[in-house]
Amino acid sequence: MALQWKLVIDSNDAPTLADFWAAALEYEVEDQSAFIDGLLAAGHLSRDAVAEHRGRRIFRGYAAIRHPDDPYDEITGVGRGRRLLFQDVPEGKTVKNRLHLDVHSRPGELDALVDRLEGLGATRVREVDQGPAGRWWTMRDPEGNEFDAA
């Protein structure tokens, strides 16, 4: 049986970065507000551990996104498939990522994808053209994390 996993990405503003990546990948932001409300009501969670973002309660400093076709826990809202978790950390990004995402366009639609990602807040860094091997853009998300659009 394959192991379940999630990719955890350090951030300065987890909910905002989750919104960017959800839109970029056409994923869904996890809604854990009902679970959080239950924990608050039962006294298992303090109010200072909770924040609000776009009208939903979230765990302060955390936000996650999941693929819309993957299963999720209906009680907690946590995805059980392809999932990215963003967590706030005190230190800022200082060097190039050692791990990055590649966002693939539909055939012939790289320029449209790059334009859409820029509209969401990404910036172009450089274009790479390897001839028959392909063409892609190295980009940065709103917090400066590198990724490729291919």
N, CA, C and O atoms as a GROMACS GRO file, in nm:
protein
  600
    1MET      N    1   0.084  -0.117   0.000
    1MET     CA    2   0.000   0.000   0.000
    1MET      C    3   0.089   0.124   0.000
    1MET      O    4   0.183   0.133   0.079
    2ALA      N    5   0.061   0.218  -0.087
    2ALA     CA    6   0.138   0.342  -0.094
    2ALA      C    7   0.114   0.428   0.029
    2ALA      O    8   0.004   0.427   0.085
    3LEU      N    9   0.215   0.502   0.069
    3LEU     CA   10   0.202   0.591   0.183
    3LEU      C   11   0.133   0.721   0.142
    3LEU      O   12   0.147   0.766   0.028
    4GLN      N   13   0.059   0.779   0.234
    4GLN     CA   14   0.002   0.912   0.209
    4GLN      C   15   0.109   1.015   0.240
    4GLN      O   16   0.196   0.991   0.324
    5TRP      N   17   0.105   1.127   0.173
    5TRP     CA   18   0.203   1.233   0.194
    5TRP      C   19   0.140   1.368   0.165
    5TRP      O   20   0.032   1.376   0.106
    6LYS      N   21   0.207   1.473   0.207
    6LYS     CA   22   0.171   1.609   0.169
    6LYS      C   23   0.302   1.684   0.155
    6LYS      O   24   0.402   1.650   0.219
    7LEU      N   25   0.303   1.785   0.071
    7LEU     CA   26   0.419   1.871   0.058
    7LEU      C   27   0.395   1.991   0.148
    7LEU      O   28   0.293   2.059   0.134
    8VAL      N   29   0.488   2.018   0.239
    8VAL     CA   30   0.477   2.130   0.332
    8VAL      C   31   0.567   2.242   0.283
    8VAL      O   32   0.685   2.220   0.255
    9ILE      N   33   0.511   2.362   0.273
    9ILE     CA   34   0.584   2.477   0.222
    9ILE      C   35   0.585   2.586   0.329
    9ILE      O   36   0.480   2.631   0.374
   10ASP      N   37   0.706   2.627   0.368
   10ASP     CA   38   0.719   2.736   0.465
   10ASP      C   39   0.676   2.866   0.400
   10ASP      O   40   0.697   2.887   0.280
   11SER      N   41   0.616   2.954   0.481
   11SER     CA   42   0.562   3.078   0.426
   11SER      C   43   0.565   3.190   0.529
   11SER      O   44   0.593   3.167   0.647
   12ASN      N   45   0.535   3.310   0.482
   12ASN     CA   46   0.517   3.425   0.570
   12ASN      C   47   0.370   3.452   0.594
   12ASN      O   48   0.333   3.508   0.697
   13ASP      N   49   0.284   3.412   0.499
   13ASP     CA   50   0.140   3.436   0.507
   13ASP      C   51   0.070   3.314   0.445
   13ASP      O   52   0.030   3.317   0.328
   14ALA      N   53   0.055   3.209   0.524
   14ALA     CA   54   0.005   3.081   0.475
   14ALA      C   55  -0.128   3.092   0.400
   14ALA      O   56  -0.140   3.037   0.291
   15PRO      N   57  -0.230   3.159   0.454
   15PRO     CA   58  -0.359   3.161   0.383
   15PRO      C   59  -0.351   3.230   0.247
   15PRO      O   60  -0.416   3.187   0.152
   16THR      N   61  -0.273   3.338   0.239
   16THR     CA   62  -0.262   3.409   0.112
   16THR      C   63  -0.185   3.325   0.009
   16THR      O   64  -0.222   3.321  -0.108
   17LEU      N   65  -0.078   3.259   0.053
   17LEU     CA   66  -0.003   3.174  -0.038
   17LEU      C   67  -0.086   3.054  -0.081
   17LEU      O   68  -0.076   3.010  -0.196
   18ALA      N   69  -0.166   3.000   0.009
   18ALA     CA   70  -0.257   2.890  -0.027
   18ALA      C   71  -0.358   2.935  -0.132
   18ALA      O   72  -0.387   2.861  -0.225
   19ASP      N   73  -0.411   3.057  -0.118
   19ASP     CA   74  -0.503   3.110  -0.218
   19ASP      C   75  -0.436   3.117  -0.355
   19ASP      O   76  -0.496   3.079  -0.456
   20PHE      N   77  -0.311   3.166  -0.358
   20PHE     CA   78  -0.238   3.175  -0.486
   20PHE      C   79  -0.224   3.038  -0.549
   20PHE      O   80  -0.259   3.020  -0.666
   21TRP      N   81  -0.173   2.941  -0.473
   21TRP     CA   82  -0.146   2.809  -0.530
   21TRP      C   83  -0.276   2.734  -0.564
   21TRP      O   84  -0.279   2.658  -0.661
   22ALA      N   85  -0.381   2.755  -0.488
   22ALA     CA   86  -0.510   2.693  -0.522
   22ALA      C   87  -0.556   2.743  -0.658
   22ALA      O   88  -0.600   2.665  -0.742
   23ALA      N   89  -0.547   2.874  -0.680
   23ALA     CA   90  -0.587   2.930  -0.810
   23ALA      C   91  -0.492   2.885  -0.920
   23ALA      O   92  -0.536   2.852  -1.030
   24ALA      N   93  -0.361   2.883  -0.892
   24ALA     CA   94  -0.262   2.845  -0.993
   24ALA      C   95  -0.280   2.701  -1.039
   24ALA      O   96  -0.271   2.672  -1.158
   25LEU      N   97  -0.307   2.610  -0.945
   25LEU     CA   98  -0.317   2.468  -0.976
   25LEU      C   99  -0.461   2.421  -0.998
   25LEU      O  100  -0.485   2.305  -1.032
   26GLU      N  101  -0.556   2.512  -0.979
   26GLU     CA  102  -0.698   2.478  -0.985
   26GLU      C  103  -0.733   2.372  -0.880
   26GLU      O  104  -0.807   2.278  -0.907
   27TYR      N  105  -0.677   2.391  -0.761
   27TYR     CA  106  -0.704   2.308  -0.644
   27TYR      C  107  -0.809   2.379  -0.558
   27TYR      O  108  -0.853   2.489  -0.592
   28GLU      N  109  -0.848   2.316  -0.449
   28GLU     CA  110  -0.942   2.375  -0.355
   28GLU      C  111  -0.871   2.404  -0.223
   28GLU      O  112  -0.792   2.324  -0.175
   29VAL      N  113  -0.901   2.521  -0.166
   29VAL     CA  114  -0.853   2.551  -0.032
   29VAL      C  115  -0.934   2.467   0.065
   29VAL      O  116  -1.057   2.466   0.059
   30GLU      N  117  -0.866   2.396   0.154
   30GLU     CA  118  -0.938   2.313   0.250
   30GLU      C  119  -1.018   2.400   0.347
   30GLU      O  120  -0.970   2.502   0.397
   31ASP      N  121  -1.140   2.359   0.372
   31ASP     CA  122  -1.226   2.429   0.468
   31ASP      C  123  -1.232   2.345   0.595
   31ASP      O  124  -1.300   2.243   0.599
   32GLN      N  125  -1.162   2.390   0.697
   32GLN     CA  126  -1.158   2.319   0.824
   32GLN      C  127  -1.237   2.393   0.932
   32GLN      O  128  -1.223   2.364   1.050
   33SER      N  129  -1.320   2.489   0.889
   33SER     CA  130  -1.390   2.575   0.985
   33SER      C  131  -1.487   2.497   1.074
   33SER      O  132  -1.496   2.527   1.194
   34ALA      N  133  -1.559   2.400   1.022
   34ALA     CA  134  -1.652   2.323   1.106
   34ALA      C  135  -1.576   2.243   1.212
   34ALA      O  136  -1.618   2.235   1.327
   35PHE      N  137  -1.464   2.185   1.171
   35PHE     CA  138  -1.379   2.110   1.265
   35PHE      C  139  -1.325   2.204   1.374
   35PHE      O  140  -1.328   2.170   1.492
   36ILE      N  141  -1.277   2.321   1.333
   36ILE     CA  142  -1.225   2.418   1.429
   36ILE      C  143  -1.335   2.464   1.523
   36ILE      O  144  -1.311   2.475   1.644
   37ASP      N  145  -1.455   2.490   1.472
   37ASP     CA  146  -1.567   2.531   1.557
   37ASP      C  147  -1.596   2.424   1.662
   37ASP      O  148  -1.622   2.456   1.778
   38GLY      N  149  -1.591   2.297   1.622
   38GLY     CA  150  -1.614   2.188   1.716
   38GLY      C  151  -1.507   2.181   1.823
   38GLY      O  152  -1.537   2.158   1.940
   39LEU      N  153  -1.381   2.201   1.784
   39LEU     CA  154  -1.272   2.200   1.881
   39LEU      C  155  -1.284   2.317   1.979
   39LEU      O  156  -1.259   2.302   2.098
   40LEU      N  157  -1.322   2.433   1.927
   40LEU     CA  158  -1.342   2.550   2.014
   40LEU      C  159  -1.456   2.526   2.113
   40LEU      O  160  -1.442   2.554   2.232
   41ALA      N  161  -1.567   2.474   2.063
   41ALA     CA  162  -1.685   2.450   2.147
   41ALA      C  163  -1.656   2.349   2.258
   41ALA      O  164  -1.709   2.360   2.369
   42ALA      N  165  -1.572   2.250   2.226
   42ALA     CA  166  -1.539   2.146   2.324
   42ALA      C  167  -1.427   2.190   2.418
   42ALA      O  168  -1.394   2.118   2.512
   43GLY      N  169  -1.369   2.306   2.394
   43GLY     CA  170  -1.261   2.354   2.479
   43GLY      C  171  -1.127   2.289   2.450
   43GLY      O  172  -1.035   2.298   2.531
   44HIS      N  173  -1.113   2.225   2.334
   44HIS     CA  174  -0.988   2.158   2.298
   44HIS      C  175  -0.891   2.248   2.222
   44HIS      O  176  -0.780   2.207   2.189
   45LEU      N  177  -0.935   2.370   2.194
   45LEU     CA  178  -0.853   2.462   2.116
   45LEU      C  179  -0.877   2.603   2.170
   45LEU      O  180  -0.991   2.643   2.195
   46SER      N  181  -0.769   2.677   2.188
   46SER     CA  182  -0.785   2.815   2.238
   46SER      C  183  -0.811   2.909   2.121
   46SER      O  184  -0.769   2.883   2.008
   47ARG      N  185  -0.880   3.017   2.149
   47ARG     CA  186  -0.915   3.115   2.044
   47ARG      C  187  -0.791   3.177   1.981
   47ARG      O  188  -0.796   3.218   1.864
   48ASP      N  189  -0.679   3.187   2.055
   48ASP     CA  190  -0.559   3.247   1.997
   48ASP      C  191  -0.491   3.155   1.895
   48ASP      O  192  -0.399   3.198   1.825
   49ALA      N  193  -0.534   3.031   1.886
   49ALA     CA  194  -0.482   2.937   1.785
   49ALA      C  195  -0.560   2.946   1.654
   49ALA      O  196  -0.531   2.874   1.559
   50VAL      N  197  -0.659   3.034   1.651
   50VAL     CA  198  -0.750   3.044   1.537
   50VAL      C  199  -0.744   3.184   1.477
   50VAL      O  200  -0.728   3.283   1.548
   51ALA      N  201  -0.756   3.190   1.346
   51ALA     CA  202  -0.766   3.318   1.274
   51ALA      C  203  -0.882   3.304   1.177
   51ALA      O  204  -0.941   3.197   1.163
   52GLU      N  205  -0.914   3.414   1.111
   52GLU     CA  206  -1.018   3.410   1.009
   52GLU      C  207  -0.958   3.457   0.877
   52GLU      O  208  -0.880   3.553   0.873
   53HIS      N  209  -0.994   3.390   0.770
   53HIS     CA  210  -0.946   3.426   0.637
   53HIS      C  211  -1.060   3.402   0.538
   53HIS      O  212  -1.113   3.292   0.528
   54ARG      N  213  -1.097   3.507   0.467
   54ARG     CA  214  -1.205   3.499   0.368
   54ARG      C  215  -1.333   3.439   0.425
   54ARG      O  216  -1.400   3.359   0.359
   55GLY      N  217  -1.366   3.478   0.546
   55GLY     CA  218  -1.490   3.435   0.609
   55GLY      C  219  -1.488   3.295   0.668
   55GLY      O  220  -1.592   3.245   0.710
   56ARG      N  221  -1.372   3.232   0.672
   56ARG     CA  222  -1.360   3.098   0.731
   56ARG      C  223  -1.264   3.101   0.848
   56ARG      O  224  -1.168   3.177   0.849
   57ARG      N  225  -1.290   3.015   0.946
   57ARG     CA  226  -1.196   2.998   1.055
   57ARG      C  227  -1.083   2.907   1.005
   57ARG      O  228  -1.108   2.808   0.936
   58ILE      N  229  -0.960   2.944   1.041
   58ILE     CA  230  -0.844   2.862   1.004
   58ILE      C  231  -0.756   2.846   1.127
   58ILE      O  232  -0.764   2.924   1.222
   59PHE      N  233  -0.670   2.744   1.125
   59PHE     CA  234  -0.568   2.732   1.227
   59PHE      C  235  -0.466   2.841   1.199
   59PHE      O  236  -0.411   2.848   1.088
   60ARG      N  237  -0.439   2.926   1.297
   60ARG     CA  238  -0.348   3.040   1.278
   60ARG      C  239  -0.213   2.991   1.226
   60ARG      O  240  -0.149   2.903   1.284
   61GLY      N  241  -0.171   3.050   1.114
   61GLY     CA  242  -0.040   3.018   1.058
   61GLY      C  243  -0.037   2.898   0.965
   61GLY      O  244   0.070   2.858   0.920
   62TYR      N  245  -0.153   2.841   0.936
   62TYR     CA  246  -0.160   2.723   0.849
   62TYR      C  247  -0.274   2.736   0.748
   62TYR      O  248  -0.378   2.795   0.777
   63ALA      N  249  -0.252   2.680   0.631
   63ALA     CA  250  -0.358   2.668   0.531
   63ALA      C  251  -0.316   2.558   0.435
   63ALA      O  252  -0.198   2.540   0.407
   64ALA      N  253  -0.413   2.484   0.384
   64ALA     CA  254  -0.382   2.373   0.294
   64ALA      C  255  -0.475   2.376   0.174
   64ALA      O  256  -0.585   2.430   0.178
   65ILE      N  257  -0.426   2.316   0.066
   65ILE     CA  258  -0.505   2.302  -0.055
   65ILE      C  259  -0.500   2.156  -0.098
   65ILE      O  260  -0.406   2.082  -0.066
   66ARG      N  261  -0.603   2.115  -0.173
   66ARG     CA  262  -0.608   1.976  -0.219
   66ARG      C  263  -0.664   1.970  -0.359
   66ARG      O  264  -0.734   2.060  -0.405
   67HIS      N  265  -0.631   1.862  -0.427
   67HIS     CA  266  -0.685   1.838  -0.562
   67HIS      C  267  -0.836   1.817  -0.548
   67HIS      O  268  -0.880   1.743  -0.460
   68PRO      N  269  -0.916   1.880  -0.635
   68PRO     CA  270  -1.062   1.872  -0.619
   68PRO      C  271  -1.121   1.733  -0.641
   68PRO      O  272  -1.233   1.706  -0.597
   69ASP      N  273  -1.047   1.644  -0.708
   69ASP     CA  274  -1.099   1.509  -0.733
   69ASP      C  275  -1.056   1.408  -0.627
   69ASP      O  276  -1.103   1.294  -0.629
   70ASP      N  277  -0.970   1.447  -0.536
   70ASP     CA  278  -0.919   1.354  -0.435
   70ASP      C  279  -1.012   1.350  -0.315
   70ASP      O  280  -1.083   1.446  -0.287
   71PRO      N  281  -1.012   1.236  -0.243
   71PRO     CA  282  -1.098   1.225  -0.124
   71PRO      C  283  -1.049   1.316  -0.012
   71PRO      O  284  -0.933   1.358  -0.009
   72TYR      N  285  -1.139   1.346   0.080
   72TYR     CA  286  -1.104   1.426   0.197
   72TYR      C  287  -1.191   1.380   0.313
   72TYR      O  288  -1.298   1.323   0.294
   73ASP      N  289  -1.143   1.407   0.433
   73ASP     CA  290  -1.216   1.373   0.554
   73ASP      C  291  -1.328   1.475   0.574
   73ASP      O  292  -1.300   1.594   0.588
   74GLU      N  293  -1.451   1.430   0.574
   74GLU     CA  294  -1.565   1.522   0.584
   74GLU      C  295  -1.576   1.587   0.721
   74GLU      O  296  -1.641   1.691   0.734
   75ILE      N  297  -1.517   1.529   0.823
   75ILE     CA  298  -1.522   1.587   0.957
   75ILE      C  299  -1.418   1.697   0.973
   75ILE      O  300  -1.449   1.805   1.024
   76THR      N  301  -1.294   1.670   0.929
   76THR     CA  302  -1.185   1.767   0.948
   76THR      C  303  -1.164   1.857   0.827
   76THR      O  304  -1.108   1.966   0.841
   77GLY      N  305  -1.206   1.814   0.709
   77GLY     CA  306  -1.181   1.890   0.586
   77GLY      C  307  -1.044   1.863   0.528
   77GLY      O  308  -1.008   1.923   0.427
   78VAL      N  309  -0.966   1.775   0.589
   78VAL     CA  310  -0.828   1.747   0.546
   78VAL      C  311  -0.828   1.653   0.426
   78VAL      O  312  -0.893   1.548   0.428
   79GLY      N  313  -0.754   1.692   0.322
   79GLY     CA  314  -0.743   1.610   0.203
   79GLY      C  315  -0.667   1.481   0.229
   79GLY      O  316  -0.577   1.476   0.313
   80ARG      N  317  -0.704   1.377   0.154
   80ARG     CA  318  -0.639   1.246   0.167
   80ARG      C  319  -0.568   1.206   0.038
   80ARG      O  320  -0.548   1.088   0.010
   81GLY      N  321  -0.531   1.306  -0.041
   81GLY     CA  322  -0.464   1.278  -0.168
   81GLY      C  323  -0.358   1.383  -0.194
   81GLY      O  324  -0.279   1.416  -0.106
   82ARG      N  325  -0.357   1.435  -0.314
   82ARG     CA  326  -0.260   1.538  -0.353
   82ARG      C  327  -0.289   1.666  -0.275
   82ARG      O  328  -0.394   1.727  -0.290
   83ARG      N  329  -0.193   1.704  -0.190
   83ARG     CA  330  -0.219   1.810  -0.093
   83ARG      C  331  -0.093   1.892  -0.067
   83ARG      O  332   0.017   1.837  -0.061
   84LEU      N  333  -0.110   2.023  -0.054
   84LEU     CA  334  -0.002   2.113  -0.015
   84LEU      C  335  -0.044   2.183   0.113
   84LEU      O  336  -0.155   2.236   0.123
   85LEU      N  337   0.045   2.184   0.212
   85LEU     CA  338   0.020   2.251   0.339
   85LEU      C  339   0.119   2.367   0.350
   85LEU      O  340   0.239   2.349   0.334
   86PHE      N  341   0.067   2.486   0.377
   86PHE     CA  342   0.150   2.604   0.395
   86PHE      C  343   0.154   2.635   0.544
   86PHE      O  344   0.050   2.638   0.610
   87GLN      N  345   0.275   2.658   0.596
   87GLN     CA  346   0.290   2.688   0.738
   87GLN      C  347   0.379   2.810   0.755
   87GLN      O  348   0.485   2.820   0.693
   88ASP      N  349   0.335   2.902   0.838
   88ASP     CA  350   0.414   3.022   0.864
   88ASP      C  351   0.536   2.986   0.949
   88ASP      O  352   0.527   2.908   1.044
   89VAL      N  353   0.648   3.045   0.912
   89VAL     CA  354   0.772   3.030   0.987
   89VAL      C  355   0.828   3.170   1.014
   89VAL      O  356   0.801   3.262   0.938
   90PRO      N  357   0.907   3.186   1.120
   90PRO     CA  358   0.956   3.320   1.153
   90PRO      C  359   1.063   3.374   1.058
   90PRO      O  360   1.074   3.495   1.039
   91GLU      N  361   1.142   3.284   0.999
   91GLU     CA  362   1.250   3.332   0.913
   91GLU      C  363   1.202   3.346   0.769
   91GLU      O  364   1.113   3.273   0.725
   92GLY      N  365   1.260   3.440   0.699
   92GLY     CA  366   1.226   3.460   0.559
   92GLY      C  367   1.308   3.371   0.467
   92GLY      O  368   1.406   3.310   0.509
   93LYS      N  369   1.267   3.365   0.343
   93LYS     CA  370   1.339   3.288   0.241
   93LYS      C  371   1.468   3.362   0.209
   93LYS      O  372   1.466   3.483   0.187
   94THR      N  373   1.581   3.289   0.205
   94THR     CA  374   1.709   3.354   0.180
   94THR      C  375   1.786   3.296   0.061
   94THR      O  376   1.871   3.365   0.004
   95VAL      N  377   1.758   3.174   0.023
   95VAL     CA  378   1.831   3.111  -0.088
   95VAL      C  379   1.734   3.042  -0.183
   95VAL      O  380   1.614   3.033  -0.156
   96LYS      N  381   1.788   2.995  -0.294
   96LYS     CA  382   1.708   2.924  -0.394
   96LYS      C  383   1.644   2.800  -0.332
   96LYS      O  384   1.703   2.733  -0.248
   97ASN      N  385   1.522   2.770  -0.376
   97ASN     CA  386   1.453   2.650  -0.330
   97ASN      C  387   1.534   2.525  -0.367
   97ASN      O  388   1.596   2.520  -0.473
   98ARG      N  389   1.534   2.426  -0.280
   98ARG     CA  390   1.594   2.297  -0.311
   98ARG      C  391   1.491   2.202  -0.372
   98ARG      O  392   1.526   2.096  -0.424
   99LEU      N  393   1.366   2.240  -0.365
   99LEU     CA  394   1.255   2.163  -0.418
   99LEU      C  395   1.159   2.263  -0.479
   99LEU      O  396   1.136   2.370  -0.422
  100HIS      N  397   1.101   2.232  -0.594
  100HIS     CA  398   1.006   2.325  -0.653
  100HIS      C  399   0.899   2.249  -0.730
  100HIS      O  400   0.914   2.131  -0.762
  101LEU      N  401   0.790   2.319  -0.759
  101LEU     CA  402   0.681   2.263  -0.837
  101LEU      C  403   0.699   2.297  -0.984
  101LEU      O  404   0.751   2.404  -1.017
  102ASP      N  405   0.658   2.209  -1.070
  102ASP     CA  406   0.644   2.237  -1.213
  102ASP      C  407   0.495   2.239  -1.243
  102ASP      O  408   0.424   2.143  -1.214
  103VAL      N  409   0.448   2.348  -1.302
  103VAL     CA  410   0.308   2.361  -1.341
  103VAL      C  411   0.303   2.343  -1.492
  103VAL      O  412   0.362   2.420  -1.566
  104HIS      N  413   0.233   2.240  -1.537
  104HIS     CA  414   0.229   2.207  -1.679
  104HIS      C  415   0.106   2.266  -1.747
  104HIS      O  416  -0.006   2.258  -1.697
  105SER      N  417   0.131   2.327  -1.862
  105SER     CA  418   0.022   2.384  -1.942
  105SER      C  419  -0.037   2.275  -2.031
  105SER      O  420   0.021   2.168  -2.050
  106ARG      N  421  -0.154   2.305  -2.084
  106ARG     CA  422  -0.209   2.219  -2.188
  106ARG      C  423  -0.126   2.241  -2.314
  106ARG      O  424  -0.066   2.348  -2.327
  107PRO      N  425  -0.120   2.146  -2.405
  107PRO     CA  426  -0.037   2.162  -2.526
  107PRO      C  427  -0.066   2.294  -2.598
  107PRO      O  428  -0.181   2.329  -2.625
  108GLY      N  429   0.042   2.368  -2.627
  108GLY     CA  430   0.030   2.493  -2.700
  108GLY      C  431  -0.019   2.611  -2.619
  108GLY      O  432  -0.044   2.717  -2.676
  109GLU      N  433  -0.035   2.596  -2.486
  109GLU     CA  434  -0.093   2.703  -2.405
  109GLU      C  435   0.001   2.756  -2.298
  109GLU      O  436  -0.044   2.811  -2.197
  110LEU      N  437   0.133   2.741  -2.319
  110LEU     CA  438   0.229   2.788  -2.219
  110LEU      C  439   0.216   2.939  -2.196
  110LEU      O  440   0.212   2.984  -2.082
  111ASP      N  441   0.209   3.016  -2.303
  111ASP     CA  442   0.200   3.162  -2.288
  111ASP      C  443   0.075   3.203  -2.211
  111ASP      O  444   0.081   3.294  -2.128
  112ALA      N  445  -0.036   3.138  -2.237
  112ALA     CA  446  -0.161   3.168  -2.165
  112ALA      C  447  -0.147   3.132  -2.017
  112ALA      O  448  -0.194   3.205  -1.931
  113LEU      N  449  -0.082   3.019  -1.988
  113LEU     CA  450  -0.061   2.979  -1.849
  113LEU      C  451   0.026   3.082  -1.777
  113LEU      O  452  -0.006   3.123  -1.665
  114VAL      N  453   0.136   3.122  -1.839
  114VAL     CA  454   0.226   3.219  -1.776
  114VAL      C  455   0.153   3.351  -1.752
  114VAL      O  456   0.169   3.412  -1.645
  115ASP      N  457   0.075   3.396  -1.848
  115ASP     CA  458  -0.004   3.519  -1.830
  115ASP      C  459  -0.101   3.505  -1.713
  115ASP      O  460  -0.116   3.598  -1.634
  116ARG      N  461  -0.169   3.390  -1.703
  116ARG     CA  462  -0.265   3.367  -1.594
  116ARG      C  463  -0.194   3.367  -1.458
  116ARG      O  464  -0.243   3.426  -1.362
  117LEU      N  465  -0.078   3.302  -1.452
  117LEU     CA  466  -0.003   3.298  -1.327
  117LEU      C  467   0.046   3.437  -1.286
  117LEU      O  468   0.045   3.470  -1.168
  118GLU      N  469   0.087   3.517  -1.384
  118GLU     CA  470   0.125   3.655  -1.354
  118GLU      C  471   0.004   3.733  -1.300
  118GLU      O  472   0.018   3.813  -1.208
  119GLY      N  473  -0.111   3.710  -1.357
  119GLY     CA  474  -0.232   3.776  -1.310
  119GLY      C  475  -0.267   3.740  -1.167
  119GLY      O  476  -0.334   3.816  -1.098
  120LEU      N  477  -0.221   3.623  -1.121
  120LEU     CA  478  -0.245   3.579  -0.984
  120LEU      C  479  -0.140   3.632  -0.887
  120LEU      O  480  -0.156   3.620  -0.765
  121GLY      N  481  -0.031   3.690  -0.941
  121GLY     CA  482   0.072   3.746  -0.854
  121GLY      C  483   0.210   3.686  -0.872
  121GLY      O  484   0.303   3.726  -0.802
  122ALA      N  485   0.228   3.592  -0.965
  122ALA     CA  486   0.361   3.536  -0.992
  122ALA      C  487   0.441   3.634  -1.078
  122ALA      O  488   0.385   3.721  -1.143
  123THR      N  489   0.572   3.617  -1.076
  123THR     CA  490   0.659   3.698  -1.162
  123THR      C  491   0.749   3.607  -1.244
  123THR      O  492   0.791   3.500  -1.199
  124ARG      N  493   0.778   3.651  -1.366
  124ARG     CA  494   0.870   3.577  -1.453
  124ARG      C  495   1.014   3.605  -1.409
  124ARG      O  496   1.049   3.717  -1.375
  125VAL      N  497   1.097   3.499  -1.412
  125VAL     CA  498   1.239   3.514  -1.381
  125VAL      C  499   1.320   3.500  -1.509
  125VAL      O  500   1.398   3.589  -1.544
  126ARG      N  501   1.300   3.389  -1.580
  126ARG     CA  502   1.372   3.368  -1.705
  126ARG      C  503   1.302   3.262  -1.788
  126ARG      O  504   1.237   3.172  -1.735
  127GLU      N  505   1.317   3.275  -1.917
  127GLU     CA  506   1.265   3.176  -2.011
  127GLU      C  507   1.378   3.081  -2.049
  127GLU      O  508   1.491   3.124  -2.073
  128VAL      N  509   1.347   2.954  -2.054
  128VAL     CA  510   1.444   2.852  -2.093
  128VAL      C  511   1.389   2.783  -2.217
  128VAL      O  512   1.277   2.732  -2.216
  129ASP      N  513   1.469   2.781  -2.323
  129ASP     CA  514   1.428   2.715  -2.447
  129ASP      C  515   1.533   2.612  -2.482
  129ASP      O  516   1.645   2.646  -2.521
  130GLN      N  517   1.497   2.486  -2.469
  130GLN     CA  518   1.590   2.377  -2.496
  130GLN      C  519   1.559   2.311  -2.630
  130GLN      O  520   1.590   2.194  -2.650
  131GLY      N  521   1.500   2.385  -2.720
  131GLY     CA  522   1.469   2.332  -2.852
  131GLY      C  523   1.374   2.215  -2.843
  131GLY      O  524   1.266   2.226  -2.786
  132PRO      N  525   1.415   2.100  -2.900
  132PRO     CA  526   1.326   1.982  -2.898
  132PRO      C  527   1.293   1.933  -2.758
  132PRO      O  528   1.191   1.868  -2.737
  133ALA      N  529   1.379   1.964  -2.661
  133ALA     CA  530   1.355   1.918  -2.524
  133ALA      C  531   1.247   2.000  -2.454
  133ALA      O  532   1.197   1.960  -2.349
  134GLY      N  533   1.211   2.114  -2.512
  134GLY     CA  534   1.101   2.192  -2.455
  134GLY      C  535   1.139   2.332  -2.414
  134GLY      O  536   1.255   2.371  -2.415
  135ARG      N  537   1.037   2.406  -2.379
  135ARG     CA  538   1.048   2.545  -2.338
  135ARG      C  539   0.969   2.563  -2.210
  135ARG      O  540   0.861   2.506  -2.194
  136TRP      N  541   1.022   2.643  -2.118
  136TRP     CA  542   0.951   2.671  -1.995
  136TRP      C  543   0.995   2.805  -1.939
  136TRP      O  544   1.095   2.863  -1.982
  137TRP      N  545   0.919   2.853  -1.841
  137TRP     CA  546   0.952   2.975  -1.768
  137TRP      C  547   0.982   2.939  -1.624
  137TRP      O  548   0.906   2.865  -1.562
  138THR      N  549   1.092   2.989  -1.570
  138THR     CA  550   1.112   2.987  -1.426
  138THR      C  551   1.042   3.111  -1.373
  138THR      O  552   1.061   3.221  -1.424
  139MET      N  553   0.960   3.091  -1.269
  139MET     CA  554   0.880   3.200  -1.213
  139MET      C  555   0.895   3.201  -1.062
  139MET      O  556   0.955   3.110  -1.004
  140ARG      N  557   0.841   3.304  -0.998
  140ARG     CA  558   0.836   3.311  -0.852
  140ARG      C  559   0.692   3.335  -0.809
  140ARG      O  560   0.619   3.412  -0.871
  141ASP      N  561   0.651   3.266  -0.701
  141ASP     CA  562   0.518   3.292  -0.645
  141ASP      C  563   0.523   3.423  -0.566
  141ASP      O  564   0.629   3.485  -0.558
  142PRO      N  565   0.412   3.468  -0.506
  142PRO     CA  566   0.411   3.596  -0.438
  142PRO      C  567   0.511   3.609  -0.322
  142PRO      O  568   0.544   3.721  -0.282
  143GLU      N  569   0.560   3.497  -0.267
  143GLU     CA  570   0.660   3.504  -0.160
  143GLU      C  571   0.801   3.478  -0.210
  143GLU      O  572   0.894   3.468  -0.130
  144GLY      N  573   0.819   3.468  -0.341
  144GLY     CA  574   0.952   3.451  -0.398
  144GLY      C  575   0.998   3.308  -0.418
  144GLY      O  576   1.113   3.286  -0.456
  145ASN      N  577   0.912   3.210  -0.394
  145ASN     CA  578   0.947   3.070  -0.417
  145ASN      C  579   0.950   3.042  -0.566
  145ASN      O  580   0.856   3.074  -0.638
  146GLU      N  581   1.060   2.981  -0.612
  146GLU     CA  582   1.072   2.950  -0.753
  146GLU      C  583   0.986   2.831  -0.792
  146GLU      O  584   0.966   2.738  -0.714
  147PHE      N  585   0.934   2.835  -0.913
  147PHE     CA  586   0.865   2.722  -0.974
  147PHE      C  587   0.878   2.736  -1.124
  147PHE      O  588   0.913   2.843  -1.174
  148ASP      N  589   0.849   2.629  -1.197
  148ASP     CA  590   0.856   2.632  -1.342
  148ASP      C  591   0.716   2.617  -1.400
  148ASP      O  592   0.634   2.540  -1.351
  149ALA      N  593   0.692   2.693  -1.506
  149ALA     CA  594   0.570   2.679  -1.587
  149ALA      C  595   0.616   2.625  -1.720
  149ALA      O  596   0.694   2.688  -1.791
  150ALA      N  597   0.566   2.508  -1.754
  150ALA     CA  598   0.614   2.441  -1.876
  150ALA      C  599   0.498   2.405  -1.967
  150ALA      O  600   0.520   2.348  -2.074
   0.00000   0.00000   0.00000
